[in-house]
Every structure is written in C-alpha cells, then in structure tokens.
C-alpha cells in the first residue's frame, strides 16, 4: 500500500509539473488530485522542491533501467548494444511525460537553476556516461578509428540520434510519431555517423537497415 501511494504521488506530481510548470503547481494541488492528505506528501517529501527533484531522479532511473543493455549483449556485440540503447532512448525522450518536463525546465530554468542542475546530474549526465561506456566497449572491440575521442564522440552521437528529434518535438513539430518513422530516422542517423568513426565502412551491426 505504501509503495502504491508513493507511486501515485509521484505520478500525479509528474503530470502536474509537466502540465502547469513548477511555480504554478503546489503541494496542495498535487494532494487534491491524488486524493491524499497534504501531510501524507510532506511525510515523504519535506518540500515541493524535494518532490520535484524526486520526480526527476525517478525519471532518470527509469531511463537507465529501460535502456541499459545486458552485460552479455555488450560483451558479445557492443555495436548492437549501442544501437539498441539509442533506439530505446529515442522512445523515452520523445514520450509526452519527458517532453512536458523538458518544457518546464526551459520555461522556468532561469528562475530555478538548482532544479536544472539536478536534472543534469540525474538524467543527462548518466545517459551521457552510459553512451560513452558503450562506445568504449565498441572501441575495445577494435571497431573504431584510433583517433576517436570517446567522450566527445559519444556526446555528438547522442546529439544527432536523440537531441535533434527531442528539440524538434519541443518546438511543437509533430515528427517521428510512429515506430517506423523512428526506426528510419535512427537508421539514417546511425549510418551517417558510423561511416565517419568506424574502422571499416559500416552497414552497421547486422545491417541496421534491416532492424
């Protein structure tokens, strides 16, 4: 029961923060929509800021849990693991929940920089580290050109595969709304990028065009 209540509070807070923004959302509103007492929330989260940070931390954790490939996959086919991670992350960053919270950061980040820093530490930084970790595995398999800066290259890969579509959706453009459109976009982005960094010309791991 306690876990279900915790989940209800976080789900309600996530929706309201995304729909109304941080400043316009109160603990009282969250309590009313969730149909729980205000003190029930405060026993779990001593302030609205703490609640918002928990929402962000949980979102980041859910990304890592969903997108991180198994050690076996990374070991057996690191390029395949990296591709599948990018594809999973593309779905996650284009979800309505993620887009709503991203708009909150953009609109109110200048007023609440600590919250933006928290999002960076618990969402963006861990995802960049995951991408770099997987690209490092690709490098150790001797699949990359020798002069690749892994950290910088992983950031550019994420920007092309994820950042561009995310930005377009934030601007209100209805792109990549189906699984087929996302598959096609990632295949094109993947081939374009990998042609420049792989040690040999790449059709991608197991020919990405067939994914």
C-alpha positions in Angstrom: 0.0 0.0 0.0 2.8 2.4 0.9 4.6 1.7 -2.4 1.4 2.2 -4.3 0.8 5.5 -2.5 4.3 6.7 -3.3 3.9 5.8 -6.9 0.5 7.7 -7.1 2.0 10.8 -5.6 5.0 10.8 -8.0 2.7 10.1 -11.0 0.4 12.9 -10.1 3.3 15.3 -9.4 4.9 14.4 -12.7 1.7 15.2 -14.6 1.0 18.4 -12.9 4.6 19.7 -13.0 4.6 18.9 -16.7 1.2 20.5 -17.5 1.4 23.6 -15.3 5.1 24.1 -14.6 7.0 24.1 -11.4 6.0 27.5 -10.0 2.3 27.1 -10.7 2.0 23.7 -9.1 1.5 23.5 -5.4 1.7 20.6 -3.0 -1.9 21.3 -2.1 -2.9 20.8 -5.8 -1.0 17.5 -6.0 -2.6 16.3 -2.8 -6.1 17.2 -4.1 -5.7 15.5 -7.5 -4.1 12.4 -5.9 -6.8 12.4 -3.3 -4.4 12.2 -0.4 -3.7 14.5 2.5 -1.1 17.2 2.2 0.7 15.9 5.2 0.9 12.5 3.5 3.0 14.1 0.9 5.1 16.1 3.3 5.9 13.0 5.3 7.6 11.6 2.2 8.8 14.9 0.6 9.6 17.7 3.0 9.2 20.4 0.4 7.9 20.9 -3.2 11.5 21.3 -4.3 12.3 17.9 -2.8 9.3 16.3 -4.5 10.2 17.8 -7.9 13.8 16.5 -7.5 12.4 13.1 -6.7 10.3 13.2 -9.9 13.4 14.0 -11.9 15.6 11.3 -10.2 12.9 8.7 -10.8 12.7 9.7 -14.4 16.4 9.4 -14.8 16.4 6.0 -13.1 13.6 4.7 -15.3 15.6 5.7 -18.4 18.7 3.8 -17.3 16.7 0.8 -16.2 14.9 0.6 -19.6 17.8 1.5 -21.9 20.8 -0.2 -20.3 21.7 -3.4 -22.3 22.8 -6.6 -20.6 26.5 -7.2 -19.9 26.2 -10.3 -22.1 25.0 -8.2 -25.1 27.7 -5.6 -24.5 30.3 -8.3 -24.4 29.1 -10.2 -27.4 28.1 -7.3 -29.7 28.9 -3.9 -28.3 27.8 -2.1 -31.6 24.5 -3.8 -31.4 24.1 -2.9 -27.8 24.8 0.8 -28.5 22.3 0.8 -31.4 19.5 -0.7 -29.3 20.2 1.7 -26.5 19.9 4.7 -28.8 16.7 3.3 -30.2 15.2 2.8 -26.7 16.3 6.2 -25.6 14.7 7.8 -28.6 11.3 6.5 -27.5 11.9 7.6 -23.9 13.0 11.2 -24.7 10.0 11.6 -27.1 7.4 10.4 -24.6 4.8 13.0 -23.6 5.9 12.9 -20.0 9.6 13.7 -20.9 8.6 16.5 -23.3 6.3 18.1 -20.7 9.0 18.2 -18.1 11.6 19.4 -20.6 9.3 22.4 -21.4 9.2 23.1 -17.7 13.0 23.2 -17.5 13.2 25.5 -20.5 10.4 27.9 -19.3 11.5 28.1 -15.6 15.1 27.1 -15.5 16.3 30.7 -15.3 14.2 31.1 -12.1 15.2 27.7 -10.5 18.7 26.9 -11.7 19.2 24.4 -8.9 16.4 22.2 -10.4 18.0 22.3 -13.8 21.3 21.3 -12.3 19.6 18.4 -10.6 18.1 17.3 -13.9 21.6 17.4 -15.4 23.1 15.3 -12.7 20.3 12.7 -12.6 19.2 12.5 -16.3 21.6 14.0 -18.8 24.9 13.1 -17.1 24.0 9.4 -16.5 22.8 9.0 -20.1 26.0 10.5 -21.5 28.0 8.2 -19.3 26.0 5.2 -20.5 26.6 6.2 -24.1 30.3 6.7 -23.5 30.5 3.4 -21.7 29.0 1.6 -24.7 31.2 3.4 -27.2 34.2 2.5 -25.1 33.2 -1.2 -25.4 33.0 -0.7 -29.2 36.5 0.8 -29.1 37.8 -2.1 -27.1 36.5 -4.4 -29.7 38.8 -2.6 -32.2 35.8 -1.3 -34.2 36.6 2.4 -34.0 39.2 4.5 -35.7 42.2 5.0 -33.4 41.9 8.8 -33.2 38.3 8.9 -31.7 37.8 11.0 -28.6 35.3 8.7 -26.9 33.7 11.3 -24.6 33.2 13.9 -27.3 32.2 11.3 -29.9 29.5 9.9 -27.6 28.1 13.4 -27.0 27.9 14.0 -30.7 26.2 10.7 -31.3 23.6 11.4 -28.7 23.0 14.8 -30.1 22.4 13.5 -33.6 20.3 10.5 -32.7 18.4 12.0 -29.7 18.9 15.7 -29.3 17.7 16.7 -32.7 14.4 14.9 -32.6 13.8 16.0 -29.0 14.4 19.6 -29.9 12.0 19.5 -32.9 9.3 18.0 -30.7 9.8 20.7 -28.1 9.2 23.3 -30.8 5.9 21.6 -31.4 6.7 19.8 -34.6 4.9 16.5 -35.0 7.8 14.3 -36.2 8.7 10.7 -35.6 5.3 9.9 -34.1 5.4 6.2 -35.2 7.8 3.4 -34.5 8.5 3.0 -38.3 9.4 6.7 -38.6 11.7 6.5 -35.6 13.4 3.3 -36.9 14.0 5.0 -40.3 15.4 8.2 -38.7 17.7 6.3 -36.4 19.0 4.1 -39.3 19.8 7.1 -41.3 21.5 9.0 -38.5 23.4 5.8 -37.4 24.8 5.1 -40.8 25.8 8.7 -41.4 27.6 8.9 -38.1 29.2 5.5 -38.1 30.6 6.0 -41.5 32.9 8.6 -40.0 34.1 6.8 -36.9 34.2 3.0 -37.6 37.5 1.5 -38.6 35.8 -0.1 -41.6 32.8 1.0 -43.7 29.7 0.1 -41.8 26.4 -1.1 -42.8 26.0 -1.2 -39.0 25.9 -4.2 -36.7 24.0 -6.9 -38.6 22.9 -4.3 -41.2 20.9 -1.6 -39.4 18.7 -1.2 -42.4 17.1 -4.5 -41.6 16.4 -3.5 -38.0 
